[in-house]
Amino acid sequence: MAATRKRKTDDIDAERSEVHSGSDLADRHRRTSKHRVPHQTGKPHSRKRKPAKAAAPEQKKLPFGKSMSLSRFIGKDPFTKRLVRAGGIIVASMLRIAGLIIVYQLVAGTRFFAVRSIELEGNSLLSRTQIENIVRPVIKGGVLKVDLNQIRDELRKNELVSEVQVTRVLPDILRVKIKEREPYALARMSDGSVVCVDRNGSTFGDQSLFRNRLYLPMITGLSEEGERAAEINRQRLLTYQKLVKDLDGTQPPLSSKIDEVIFEDVQGIRVILSDSHIAVFLGKEDFRTRLNAALDVLDAIKRKDAEALNVLRIGDAEKLLSGVKIAYLNATIPKRVIVGLDE
């Protein structure tokens, strides 16, 4: 008992010796707060929990995977790779062309390329004024912007123009080279009008264009309508040229003895003599020989040479010598001329 009482007394003394000053308590408090939580008495405070963040919606996966990406597809397929490269070249070329067009339009519209003069070549029937009156209204903008095809078309509408060539002479000149239709002979149309005709059988202009040209017999009987008119007239002009060549190829020339050449579909050529106005049928060949035979008959009649008429095998010589009027002579029968009387 005594021992127990003594231990309690020692414990009380030890507790008293442990009482410290205020500064010691503060130091102790600081040491305690850094290393351990002070003992709390009473009911512990409940901590407020922050509400959990809503989970982000999960992105839906696309229906195709990595293997369908464009870069992977192009990289793996050689044909597609070449196709894309070709497409890029085409696009670049188109952009380059578009740029050139823009530059061209800007440059072509400047005053530097304005049309200042028109050079003409080959015009003799058409005057400069006539040609410029056709060309000037078509010119819009500078030399580079002129529609050359439109100028050609407008000039070809003129019946005197056979061919035309239009070129640019930079910076400010248009050169127009014209091939006019060359009048070869005169032709009488069905309405009585007289026009020019070229070697191809094309009719144009009027008689005034044939001034100061070699005399040739008038042409009658050209085709004036139908799909084959141009071809028919071309063939008839070939025959006409052959006639003139035959008549004038040997001395003396005989074309001056003919006033008019008439084309007939069946009988060929019929000519009207310039002095007597008698018709002579020459057919389609041997024109000089046949015309000479007809002229010999007329000369014998004019001289009243009955013997010559008998040699020429001309019937009704007495009537012819009596002065009966002759309607025509047909020289298409070999070695004989038939004389038609106007009774």
CYANA upper distance limits for C-alpha pairs under 8 A (distance plus 0.5 A):
  1 MET  CA      5 ARG  CA      6.74
  2 ALA  CA      6 LYS  CA      6.75
  3 ALA  CA      7 ARG  CA      7.01
  4 THR  CA      8 LYS  CA      7.12
  5 ARG  CA      9 THR  CA      6.93
  6 LYS  CA     10 ASP  CA      6.88
  7 ARG  CA     11 ASP  CA      6.82
  8 LYS  CA     12 ILE  CA      6.90
  9 THR  CA     13 ASP  CA      6.93
 10 ASP  CA     14 ALA  CA      6.73
 11 ASP  CA     15 GLU  CA      6.85
 12 ILE  CA     16 ARG  CA      6.86
 13 ASP  CA     17 SER  CA      6.72
 14 ALA  CA     18 GLU  CA      6.94
 15 GLU  CA     19 VAL  CA      7.59
 20 HIS  CA     24 ASP  CA      6.44
 20 HIS  CA     25 LEU  CA      7.24
 21 SER  CA     25 LEU  CA      6.99
 22 GLY  CA     26 ALA  CA      6.85
 23 SER  CA     27 ASP  CA      6.77
 24 ASP  CA     28 ARG  CA      6.67
 25 LEU  CA     29 HIS  CA      6.62
 26 ALA  CA     30 ARG  CA      6.80
 27 ASP  CA     31 ARG  CA      6.80
 28 ARG  CA     32 THR  CA      6.59
 29 HIS  CA     33 SER  CA      6.62
 30 ARG  CA     34 LYS  CA      7.10
 31 ARG  CA     35 HIS  CA      7.25
 32 THR  CA     36 ARG  CA      6.16
 32 THR  CA     37 VAL  CA      7.75
 32 THR  CA     38 PRO  CA      7.56
 33 SER  CA     37 VAL  CA      6.65
 33 SER  CA     38 PRO  CA      7.35
 40 GLN  CA     44 PRO  CA      7.98
 64 PHE  CA     68 MET  CA      6.57
 65 GLY  CA     69 SER  CA      7.93
 66 LYS  CA     72 ARG  CA      8.39
 67 SER  CA     72 ARG  CA      6.94
 67 SER  CA     73 PHE  CA      7.71
 68 MET  CA     72 ARG  CA      7.41
 68 MET  CA     73 PHE  CA      6.78
 69 SER  CA     73 PHE  CA      6.64
 70 LEU  CA     74 ILE  CA      6.52
 71 SER  CA     75 GLY  CA      6.45
 72 ARG  CA     76 LYS  CA      6.67
 73 PHE  CA     77 ASP  CA      6.64
 74 ILE  CA     78 PRO  CA      7.82
 74 ILE  CA     80 THR  CA      6.32
 74 ILE  CA     81 LYS  CA      5.89
 75 GLY  CA     81 LYS  CA      7.33
 77 ASP  CA     81 LYS  CA      6.78
 78 PRO  CA     82 ARG  CA      6.74
 79 PHE  CA     83 LEU  CA      6.60
 80 THR  CA     84 VAL  CA      6.56
 81 LYS  CA     85 ARG  CA      6.75
 82 ARG  CA     86 ALA  CA      6.57
 83 LEU  CA     87 GLY  CA      6.59
 84 VAL  CA     88 GLY  CA      6.70
 85 ARG  CA     89 ILE  CA      6.87
 86 ALA  CA     90 ILE  CA      6.71
 87 GLY  CA     91 VAL  CA      6.67
 88 GLY  CA     92 ALA  CA      6.63
 89 ILE  CA     93 SER  CA      6.58
 90 ILE  CA     94 MET  CA      6.64
 91 VAL  CA     95 LEU  CA      6.72
 92 ALA  CA     96 ARG  CA      6.68
 93 SER  CA     97 ILE  CA      6.62
 94 MET  CA     98 ALA  CA      6.55
 95 LEU  CA     99 GLY  CA      6.66
 96 ARG  CA    100 LEU  CA      6.79
 97 ILE  CA    101 ILE  CA      6.67
 98 ALA  CA    102 ILE  CA      6.76
 99 GLY  CA    103 VAL  CA      6.74
100 LEU  CA    104 TYR  CA      6.46
101 ILE  CA    105 GLN  CA      6.61
102 ILE  CA    106 LEU  CA      6.76
103 VAL  CA    107 VAL  CA      6.62
104 TYR  CA    108 ALA  CA      6.27
105 GLN  CA    109 GLY  CA      6.78
106 LEU  CA    110 THR  CA      7.57
108 ALA  CA    113 PHE  CA      6.90
108 ALA  CA    141 GLY  CA      8.27
108 ALA  CA    142 GLY  CA      6.56
108 ALA  CA    143 VAL  CA      7.96
108 ALA  CA    144 LEU  CA      6.00
108 ALA  CA    145 LYS  CA      6.89
109 GLY  CA    113 PHE  CA      7.64
109 GLY  CA    114 ALA  CA      8.33
109 GLY  CA    141 GLY  CA      6.65
109 GLY  CA    142 GLY  CA      6.37
109 GLY  CA    145 LYS  CA      8.14
110 THR  CA    114 ALA  CA      7.60
110 THR  CA    142 GLY  CA      7.72
111 ARG  CA    142 GLY  CA      7.80
112 PHE  CA    171 PRO  CA      7.32
112 PHE  CA    172 ASP  CA      7.77
113 PHE  CA    142 GLY  CA      5.37
113 PHE  CA    143 VAL  CA      5.97
113 PHE  CA    144 LEU  CA      7.46
113 PHE  CA    170 LEU  CA      7.88
113 PHE  CA    171 PRO  CA      5.67
113 PHE  CA    172 ASP  CA      5.57
114 ALA  CA    141 GLY  CA      7.20
114 ALA  CA    142 GLY  CA      4.63
114 ALA  CA    143 VAL  CA      6.43
114 ALA  CA    171 PRO  CA      8.30
114 ALA  CA    172 ASP  CA      6.07
115 VAL  CA    141 GLY  CA      8.50
115 VAL  CA    142 GLY  CA      6.19
115 VAL  CA    143 VAL  CA      6.04
115 VAL  CA    172 ASP  CA      5.15
115 VAL  CA    173 ILE  CA      6.21
115 VAL  CA    174 LEU  CA      7.58
116 ARG  CA    172 ASP  CA      6.01
116 ARG  CA    173 ILE  CA      6.63
117 SER  CA    172 ASP  CA      7.51
117 SER  CA    173 ILE  CA      5.76
117 SER  CA    174 LEU  CA      7.12
118 ILE  CA    132 GLU  CA      8.32
118 ILE  CA    173 ILE  CA      6.37
118 ILE  CA    174 LEU  CA      5.38
118 ILE  CA    175 ARG  CA      6.31
118 ILE  CA    176 VAL  CA      7.59
119 GLU  CA    173 ILE  CA      7.68
119 GLU  CA    174 LEU  CA      6.65
119 GLU  CA    175 ARG  CA      5.11
119 GLU  CA    176 VAL  CA      6.47
120 LEU  CA    128 ARG  CA      8.06
120 LEU  CA    175 ARG  CA      6.66
120 LEU  CA    176 VAL  CA      5.52
120 LEU  CA    177 LYS  CA      6.39
120 LEU  CA    178 ILE  CA      8.11
121 GLU  CA    175 ARG  CA      8.43
121 GLU  CA    176 VAL  CA      6.84
121 GLU  CA    177 LYS  CA      5.12
121 GLU  CA    178 ILE  CA      6.56
122 GLY  CA    177 LYS  CA      6.48
122 GLY  CA    178 ILE  CA      5.54
122 GLY  CA    179 LYS  CA      6.33
122 GLY  CA    180 GLU  CA      7.75
123 ASN  CA    127 SER  CA      7.49
123 ASN  CA    128 ARG  CA      8.49
123 ASN  CA    177 LYS  CA      8.45
123 ASN  CA    178 ILE  CA      6.52
123 ASN  CA    179 LYS  CA      7.64
123 ASN  CA    180 GLU  CA      7.18
124 SER  CA    180 GLU  CA      8.26
125 LEU  CA    160 LEU  CA      7.93
125 LEU  CA    180 GLU  CA      7.86
125 LEU  CA    209 LEU  CA      7.84
126 LEU  CA    130 GLN  CA      6.78
126 LEU  CA    131 ILE  CA      7.37
126 LEU  CA    160 LEU  CA      8.03
127 SER  CA    131 ILE  CA      6.98
128 ARG  CA    132 GLU  CA      6.58
129 THR  CA    133 ASN  CA      6.55
130 GLN  CA    134 ILE  CA      7.12
131 ILE  CA    135 VAL  CA      6.74
131 ILE  CA    155 LEU  CA      8.17
132 GLU  CA    136 ARG  CA      6.05
133 ASN  CA    137 PRO  CA      7.59
134 ILE  CA    138 VAL  CA      7.96
134 ILE  CA    151 ILE  CA      8.49
134 ILE  CA    154 GLU  CA      7.29
134 ILE  CA    155 LEU  CA      7.22
135 VAL  CA    139 ILE  CA      7.24
135 VAL  CA    151 ILE  CA      6.59
135 VAL  CA    154 GLU  CA      8.13
135 VAL  CA    155 LEU  CA      8.12
138 VAL  CA    146 VAL  CA      8.38
138 VAL  CA    147 ASP  CA      8.28
138 VAL  CA    150 GLN  CA      7.75
138 VAL  CA    151 ILE  CA      6.96
139 ILE  CA    146 VAL  CA      6.18
139 ILE  CA    147 ASP  CA      7.95
140 LYS  CA    145 LYS  CA      7.45
140 LYS  CA    146 VAL  CA      6.60
141 GLY  CA    145 LYS  CA      6.19
141 GLY  CA    146 VAL  CA      7.14
142 GLY  CA    146 VAL  CA      6.96
142 GLY  CA    172 ASP  CA      8.00
143 VAL  CA    168 ARG  CA      7.12
143 VAL  CA    170 LEU  CA      7.84
143 VAL  CA    171 PRO  CA      7.57
143 VAL  CA    172 ASP  CA      6.40
143 VAL  CA    173 ILE  CA      7.47
143 VAL  CA    174 LEU  CA      7.63
144 LEU  CA    168 ARG  CA      8.14
147 ASP  CA    151 ILE  CA      7.12
148 LEU  CA    152 ARG  CA      6.82
148 LEU  CA    166 VAL  CA      6.62
148 LEU  CA    167 THR  CA      7.78
149 ASN  CA    153 ASP  CA      6.68
150 GLN  CA    154 GLU  CA      6.67
151 ILE  CA    155 LEU  CA      6.73
151 ILE  CA    166 VAL  CA      8.00
152 ARG  CA    156 ARG  CA      6.63
152 ARG  CA    164 VAL  CA      6.62
152 ARG  CA    165 GLN  CA      7.39
152 ARG  CA    166 VAL  CA      7.28
153 ASP  CA    157 LYS  CA      7.02
154 GLU  CA    158 ASN  CA      8.03
155 LEU  CA    161 VAL  CA      7.33
155 LEU  CA    164 VAL  CA      7.79
156 ARG  CA    161 VAL  CA      6.10
156 ARG  CA    162 SER  CA      7.36
156 ARG  CA    163 GLU  CA      7.53
156 ARG  CA    164 VAL  CA      7.66
157 LYS  CA    161 VAL  CA      8.10
159 GLU  CA    204 PHE  CA      6.32
159 GLU  CA    205 GLY  CA      7.58
160 LEU  CA    180 GLU  CA      6.06
160 LEU  CA    181 ARG  CA      5.90
160 LEU  CA    204 PHE  CA      7.15
160 LEU  CA    205 GLY  CA      7.52
161 VAL  CA    178 ILE  CA      7.39
161 VAL  CA    179 LYS  CA      6.72
161 VAL  CA    180 GLU  CA      5.01
161 VAL  CA    181 ARG  CA      6.34
162 SER  CA    178 ILE  CA      8.19
162 SER  CA    179 LYS  CA      6.08
162 SER  CA    180 GLU  CA      5.63
162 SER  CA    181 ARG  CA      5.79
163 GLU  CA    178 ILE  CA      6.50
163 GLU  CA    179 LYS  CA      5.46
163 GLU  CA    180 GLU  CA      7.37
164 VAL  CA    176 VAL  CA      7.64
164 VAL  CA    177 LYS  CA      6.22
164 VAL  CA    178 ILE  CA      5.03
164 VAL  CA    179 LYS  CA      6.58
165 GLN  CA    176 VAL  CA      6.37
165 GLN  CA    177 LYS  CA      5.57
165 GLN  CA    178 ILE  CA      6.97
166 VAL  CA    174 LEU  CA      7.58
166 VAL  CA    175 ARG  CA      6.21
166 VAL  CA    176 VAL  CA      5.16
166 VAL  CA    177 LYS  CA      6.87
167 THR  CA    174 LEU  CA      6.54
167 THR  CA    175 ARG  CA      5.77
167 THR  CA    176 VAL  CA      7.22
168 ARG  CA    173 ILE  CA      6.75
168 ARG  CA    174 LEU  CA      5.48
168 ARG  CA    175 ARG  CA      6.75
169 VAL  CA    173 ILE  CA      5.45
169 VAL  CA    174 LEU  CA      6.38
169 VAL  CA    175 ARG  CA      7.30
181 ARG  CA    198 ASP  CA      7.00
182 GLU  CA    197 VAL  CA      8.49
182 GLU  CA    198 ASP  CA      6.16
182 GLU  CA    199 ARG  CA      8.40
183 PRO  CA    196 CYS  CA      5.99
183 PRO  CA    197 VAL  CA      6.04
183 PRO  CA    198 ASP  CA      5.42
183 PRO  CA    199 ARG  CA      8.37
183 PRO  CA    209 LEU  CA      7.84
183 PRO  CA    210 PHE  CA      6.90
184 TYR  CA    196 CYS  CA      7.66
184 TYR  CA    197 VAL  CA      6.35
184 TYR  CA    198 ASP  CA      5.28
184 TYR  CA    199 ARG  CA      6.52
185 ALA  CA    196 CYS  CA      6.48
185 ALA  CA    197 VAL  CA      6.01
185 ALA  CA    198 ASP  CA      7.28
185 ALA  CA    210 PHE  CA      8.24
185 ALA  CA    216 LEU  CA      6.66
185 ALA  CA    217 PRO  CA      7.88
185 ALA  CA    218 MET  CA      7.29
185 ALA  CA    219 ILE  CA      7.84
186 LEU  CA    194 VAL  CA      7.05
186 LEU  CA    195 VAL  CA      6.19
186 LEU  CA    196 CYS  CA      5.19
186 LEU  CA    197 VAL  CA      6.40
186 LEU  CA    207 GLN  CA      7.49
186 LEU  CA    210 PHE  CA      8.13
186 LEU  CA    216 LEU  CA      8.36
186 LEU  CA    217 PRO  CA      8.15
186 LEU  CA    218 MET  CA      5.80
186 LEU  CA    219 ILE  CA      6.65
187 ALA  CA    194 VAL  CA      6.08
187 ALA  CA    195 VAL  CA      5.90
187 ALA  CA    196 CYS  CA      6.59
187 ALA  CA    197 VAL  CA      6.90
187 ALA  CA    203 THR  CA      8.35
187 ALA  CA    218 MET  CA      6.12
187 ALA  CA    219 ILE  CA      4.93
187 ALA  CA    220 THR  CA      6.26
187 ALA  CA    222 LEU  CA      8.29
188 ARG  CA    192 GLY  CA      6.53
188 ARG  CA    193 SER  CA      6.32
188 ARG  CA    194 VAL  CA      5.09
188 ARG  CA    195 VAL  CA      7.06
188 ARG  CA    218 MET  CA      7.53
188 ARG  CA    219 ILE  CA      6.65
188 ARG  CA    220 THR  CA      5.71
188 ARG  CA    221 GLY  CA      8.22
189 MET  CA    193 SER  CA      5.96
189 MET  CA    194 VAL  CA      6.75
189 MET  CA    195 VAL  CA      8.02
189 MET  CA    220 THR  CA      7.31
189 MET  CA    221 GLY  CA      7.94
189 MET  CA    222 LEU  CA      7.94
189 MET  CA    224 GLU  CA      8.49
190 SER  CA    221 GLY  CA      8.46
194 VAL  CA    206 ASP  CA      6.59
194 VAL  CA    207 GLN  CA      6.51
195 VAL  CA    203 THR  CA      6.85
195 VAL  CA    204 PHE  CA      6.45
195 VAL  CA    205 GLY  CA      6.20
195 VAL  CA    206 ASP  CA      4.73
195 VAL  CA    207 GLN  CA      6.06
196 CYS  CA    203 THR  CA      6.01
196 CYS  CA    204 PHE  CA      5.83
196 CYS  CA    205 GLY  CA      6.32
196 CYS  CA    206 ASP  CA      6.22
196 CYS  CA    207 GLN  CA      6.82
196 CYS  CA    209 LEU  CA      7.79
196 CYS  CA    210 PHE  CA      7.56
197 VAL  CA    201 GLY  CA      6.27
197 VAL  CA    202 SER  CA      5.91
197 VAL  CA    203 THR  CA      4.84
197 VAL  CA    204 PHE  CA      6.80
198 ASP  CA    202 SER  CA      6.10
198 ASP  CA    203 THR  CA      7.25
199 ARG  CA    234 ARG  CA      8.05
199 ARG  CA    237 LEU  CA      6.61
199 ARG  CA    238 LEU  CA      8.01
200 ASN  CA    233 ASN  CA      7.91
200 ASN  CA    234 ARG  CA      5.45
200 ASN  CA    237 LEU  CA      7.03
200 ASN  CA    238 LEU  CA      8.41
201 GLY  CA    230 ALA  CA      7.49
201 GLY  CA    233 ASN  CA      5.35
201 GLY  CA    234 ARG  CA      5.15
201 GLY  CA    235 GLN  CA      8.40
201 GLY  CA    236 ARG  CA      7.92
201 GLY  CA    237 LEU  CA      6.12
202 SER  CA    230 ALA  CA      7.75
202 SER  CA    233 ASN  CA      7.95
202 SER  CA    234 ARG  CA      8.25
205 GLY  CA    209 LEU  CA      7.24
206 ASP  CA    210 PHE  CA      8.33
207 GLN  CA    211 ARG  CA      8.16
215 TYR  CA    256 SER  CA      8.17
216 LEU  CA    255 SER  CA      7.52
216 LEU  CA    256 SER  CA      7.74
217 PRO  CA    255 SER  CA      7.59
217 PRO  CA    256 SER  CA      7.92
217 PRO  CA    258 ILE  CA      6.46
217 PRO  CA    259 ASP  CA      5.55
217 PRO  CA    260 GLU  CA      5.40
217 PRO  CA    261 VAL  CA      6.79
218 MET  CA    259 ASP  CA      6.81
218 MET  CA    260 GLU  CA      4.98
218 MET  CA    261 VAL  CA      6.50
219 ILE  CA    260 GLU  CA      6.42
219 ILE  CA    261 VAL  CA      5.49
219 ILE  CA    262 ILE  CA      6.60
219 ILE  CA    263 PHE  CA      8.36
220 THR  CA    260 GLU  CA      7.69
220 THR  CA    261 VAL  CA      6.60
220 THR  CA    262 ILE  CA      5.23
220 THR  CA    263 PHE  CA      6.87
221 GLY  CA    262 ILE  CA      6.17
221 GLY  CA    263 PHE  CA      5.49
221 GLY  CA    264 GLU  CA      7.40
222 LEU  CA    232 ILE  CA      8.37
222 LEU  CA    233 ASN  CA      6.34
222 LEU  CA    236 ARG  CA      8.09
222 LEU  CA    263 PHE  CA      7.67
223 SER  CA    229 ALA  CA      5.67
223 SER  CA    230 ALA  CA      8.15
223 SER  CA    232 ILE  CA      7.23
223 SER  CA    233 ASN  CA      6.67
224 GLU  CA    229 ALA  CA      6.70
225 GLU  CA    229 ALA  CA      6.12
228 ARG  CA    232 ILE  CA      6.53
229 ALA  CA    233 ASN  CA      6.60
230 ALA  CA    234 ARG  CA      6.65
231 GLU  CA    235 GLN  CA      6.83
232 ILE  CA    236 ARG  CA      6.75
233 ASN  CA    237 LEU  CA      6.61
234 ARG  CA    238 LEU  CA      6.89
235 GLN  CA    239 THR  CA      6.91
236 ARG  CA    240 TYR  CA      6.60
236 ARG  CA    263 PHE  CA      7.97
237 LEU  CA    241 GLN  CA      6.58
238 LEU  CA    242 LYS  CA      6.78
239 THR  CA    243 LEU  CA      6.69
239 THR  CA    284 LYS  CA      8.45
240 TYR  CA    244 VAL  CA      6.84
241 GLN  CA    245 LYS  CA      6.61
242 LYS  CA    246 ASP  CA      6.60
243 LEU  CA    247 LEU  CA      6.68
243 LEU  CA    287 PHE  CA      6.77
243 LEU  CA    288 ARG  CA      8.44
244 VAL  CA    248 ASP  CA      6.53
244 VAL  CA    249 GLY  CA      8.49
244 VAL  CA    255 SER  CA      6.75
245 LYS  CA    249 GLY  CA      5.83
246 ASP  CA    250 THR  CA      7.99
246 ASP  CA    286 ASP  CA      8.47
246 ASP  CA    287 PHE  CA      7.02
246 ASP  CA    288 ARG  CA      6.31
247 LEU  CA    253 PRO  CA      6.37
247 LEU  CA    254 LEU  CA      5.57
247 LEU  CA    255 SER  CA      6.12
247 LEU  CA    287 PHE  CA      7.53
247 LEU  CA    288 ARG  CA      5.68
248 ASP  CA    252 PRO  CA      7.62
248 ASP  CA    253 PRO  CA      4.62
248 ASP  CA    254 LEU  CA      6.33
248 ASP  CA    255 SER  CA      6.77
249 GLY  CA    253 PRO  CA      7.45
254 LEU  CA    258 ILE  CA      8.00
254 LEU  CA    288 ARG  CA      8.38
256 SER  CA    274 SER  CA      8.27
257 LYS  CA    273 LEU  CA      6.42
257 LYS  CA    274 SER  CA      5.98
257 LYS  CA    275 ASP  CA      7.78
258 ILE  CA    271 VAL  CA      7.03
258 ILE  CA    272 ILE  CA      6.37
258 ILE  CA    273 LEU  CA      5.05
258 ILE  CA    274 SER  CA      5.52
259 ASP  CA    271 VAL  CA      7.96
259 ASP  CA    272 ILE  CA      6.09
259 ASP  CA    273 LEU  CA      5.98
259 ASP  CA    274 SER  CA      4.89
259 ASP  CA    277 HIS  CA      8.31
260 GLU  CA    271 VAL  CA      6.14
260 GLU  CA    272 ILE  CA      5.59
260 GLU  CA    273 LEU  CA      7.73
260 GLU  CA    274 SER  CA      8.19
261 VAL  CA    269 ILE  CA      7.26
261 VAL  CA    270 ARG  CA      6.52
261 VAL  CA    271 VAL  CA      5.05
261 VAL  CA    272 ILE  CA      7.04
262 ILE  CA    269 ILE  CA      6.31
262 ILE  CA    270 ARG  CA      5.56
262 ILE  CA    271 VAL  CA      6.40
262 ILE  CA    272 ILE  CA      8.42
263 PHE  CA    268 GLY  CA      6.45
263 PHE  CA    269 ILE  CA      5.51
263 PHE  CA    270 ARG  CA      6.99
264 GLU  CA    268 GLY  CA      5.57
264 GLU  CA    269 ILE  CA      6.64
264 GLU  CA    270 ARG  CA      7.83
267 GLN  CA    281 PHE  CA      8.09
267 GLN  CA    283 GLY  CA      6.08
267 GLN  CA    284 LYS  CA      8.17
268 GLY  CA    281 PHE  CA      8.45
268 GLY  CA    282 LEU  CA      7.80
268 GLY  CA    283 GLY  CA      5.09
268 GLY  CA    284 LYS  CA      5.68
269 ILE  CA    281 PHE  CA      6.75
269 ILE  CA    282 LEU  CA      6.09
269 ILE  CA    283 GLY  CA      5.63
269 ILE  CA    284 LYS  CA      6.78
270 ARG  CA    279 ALA  CA      7.01
270 ARG  CA    280 VAL  CA      6.10
270 ARG  CA    281 PHE  CA      4.95
270 ARG  CA    282 LEU  CA      6.39
270 ARG  CA    283 GLY  CA      7.64
271 VAL  CA    279 ALA  CA      6.08
271 VAL  CA    280 VAL  CA      5.80
271 VAL  CA    281 PHE  CA      7.00
271 VAL  CA    282 LEU  CA      7.88
272 ILE  CA    277 HIS  CA      5.89
272 ILE  CA    278 ILE  CA      6.10
272 ILE  CA    279 ALA  CA      5.06
272 ILE  CA    280 VAL  CA      6.89
273 LEU  CA    277 HIS  CA      5.25
273 LEU  CA    278 ILE  CA      6.03
273 LEU  CA    279 ALA  CA      6.99
273 LEU  CA    280 VAL  CA      8.02
278 ILE  CA    326 ILE  CA      7.73
278 ILE  CA    327 ALA  CA      6.97
278 ILE  CA    328 TYR  CA      6.25
278 ILE  CA    329 LEU  CA      8.16
279 ALA  CA    327 ALA  CA      7.59
279 ALA  CA    328 TYR  CA      5.32
279 ALA  CA    329 LEU  CA      6.88
280 VAL  CA    291 LEU  CA      8.14
280 VAL  CA    294 ALA  CA      7.79
280 VAL  CA    328 TYR  CA      6.29
280 VAL  CA    329 LEU  CA      5.28
280 VAL  CA    330 ASN  CA      6.32
280 VAL  CA    331 ALA  CA      7.45
281 PHE  CA    328 TYR  CA      8.31
281 PHE  CA    329 LEU  CA      6.85
281 PHE  CA    330 ASN  CA      5.31
281 PHE  CA    331 ALA  CA      6.29
281 PHE  CA    332 THR  CA      6.99
282 LEU  CA    286 ASP  CA      8.28
282 LEU  CA    287 PHE  CA      6.44
282 LEU  CA    290 ARG  CA      6.65
282 LEU  CA    291 LEU  CA      7.36
282 LEU  CA    330 ASN  CA      7.57
282 LEU  CA    331 ALA  CA      6.21
282 LEU  CA    332 THR  CA      6.01
283 GLY  CA    287 PHE  CA      8.18
283 GLY  CA    331 ALA  CA      8.39
283 GLY  CA    332 THR  CA      6.14
286 ASP  CA    290 ARG  CA      6.70
287 PHE  CA    291 LEU  CA      6.55
288 ARG  CA    292 ASN  CA      6.57
289 THR  CA    293 ALA  CA      6.86
290 ARG  CA    294 ALA  CA      6.91
290 ARG  CA    331 ALA  CA      5.87
290 ARG  CA    332 THR  CA      7.34
291 LEU  CA    295 LEU  CA      6.69
291 LEU  CA    331 ALA  CA      7.67
292 ASN  CA    296 ASP  CA      6.66
293 ALA  CA    297 VAL  CA      7.03
293 ALA  CA    331 ALA  CA      7.56
293 ALA  CA    336 ARG  CA      8.48
293 ALA  CA    337 VAL  CA      7.55
294 ALA  CA    298 LEU  CA      6.94
294 ALA  CA    329 LEU  CA      7.21
294 ALA  CA    330 ASN  CA      8.38
294 ALA  CA    331 ALA  CA      6.84
294 ALA  CA    337 VAL  CA      7.03
295 LEU  CA    299 ASP  CA      6.53
296 ASP  CA    300 ALA  CA      6.73
297 VAL  CA    301 ILE  CA      6.79
297 VAL  CA    309 LEU  CA      7.30
297 VAL  CA    312 LEU  CA      7.77
297 VAL  CA    337 VAL  CA      8.28
298 LEU  CA    302 LYS  CA      6.55
299 ASP  CA    303 ARG  CA      6.70
300 ALA  CA    304 LYS  CA      6.35
300 ALA  CA    305 ASP  CA      5.61
300 ALA  CA    306 ALA  CA      7.96
300 ALA  CA    308 ALA  CA      6.65
300 ALA  CA    309 LEU  CA      6.87
301 ILE  CA    305 ASP  CA      6.75
301 ILE  CA    306 ALA  CA      8.26
301 ILE  CA    309 LEU  CA      8.00
301 ILE  CA    320 LEU  CA      7.05
301 ILE  CA    321 LEU  CA      6.58
304 LYS  CA    321 LEU  CA      6.06
305 ASP  CA    309 LEU  CA      6.99
306 ALA  CA    310 ASN  CA      6.79
306 ALA  CA    317 ALA  CA      6.99
306 ALA  CA    318 GLU  CA      8.26
306 ALA  CA    321 LEU  CA      8.05
307 GLU  CA    311 VAL  CA      6.81
308 ALA  CA    312 LEU  CA      6.69
309 LEU  CA    313 ARG  CA      6.71
309 LEU  CA    314 ILE  CA      5.85
309 LEU  CA    317 ALA  CA      7.04
310 ASN  CA    314 ILE  CA      6.29
310 ASN  CA    315 GLY  CA      8.18
310 ASN  CA    317 ALA  CA      8.08
312 LEU  CA    336 ARG  CA      7.38
312 LEU  CA    337 VAL  CA      8.21
313 ARG  CA    336 ARG  CA      7.21
313 ARG  CA    337 VAL  CA      8.36
314 ILE  CA    336 ARG  CA      8.33
314 ILE  CA    337 VAL  CA      7.57
314 ILE  CA    338 ILE  CA      7.57
314 ILE  CA    339 VAL  CA      7.95
316 ASP  CA    320 LEU  CA      6.93
317 ALA  CA    321 LEU  CA      6.63
318 GLU  CA    322 SER  CA      6.65
319 LYS  CA    323 GLY  CA      7.29
319 LYS  CA    324 VAL  CA      6.46
320 LEU  CA    324 VAL  CA      6.03
320 LEU  CA    325 LYS  CA      8.26
320 LEU  CA    326 ILE  CA      8.42
324 VAL  CA    341 LEU  CA      7.70
324 VAL  CA    342 ASP  CA      8.03
325 LYS  CA    341 LEU  CA      6.61
325 LYS  CA    342 ASP  CA      5.97
325 LYS  CA    343 GLU  CA      8.10
326 ILE  CA    339 VAL  CA      7.61
326 ILE  CA    340 GLY  CA      6.53
326 ILE  CA    341 LEU  CA      5.07
326 ILE  CA    342 ASP  CA      5.98
327 ALA  CA    339 VAL  CA      8.27
327 ALA  CA    340 GLY  CA      5.85
327 ALA  CA    341 LEU  CA      5.59
327 ALA  CA    342 ASP  CA      5.35
328 TYR  CA    339 VAL  CA      6.64
328 TYR  CA    340 GLY  CA      5.54
328 TYR  CA    341 LEU  CA      7.59
329 LEU  CA    337 VAL  CA      7.09
329 LEU  CA    338 ILE  CA      6.13
329 LEU  CA    339 VAL  CA      5.18
329 LEU  CA    340 GLY  CA      6.47
330 ASN  CA    337 VAL  CA      6.14
330 ASN  CA    338 ILE  CA      5.53
330 ASN  CA    339 VAL  CA      7.05
330 ASN  CA    340 GLY  CA      8.33
331 ALA  CA    336 ARG  CA      7.26
331 ALA  CA    337 VAL  CA      5.30
331 ALA  CA    338 ILE  CA      7.18
332 THR  CA    337 VAL  CA      8.06
333 ILE  CA    337 VAL  CA      7.19
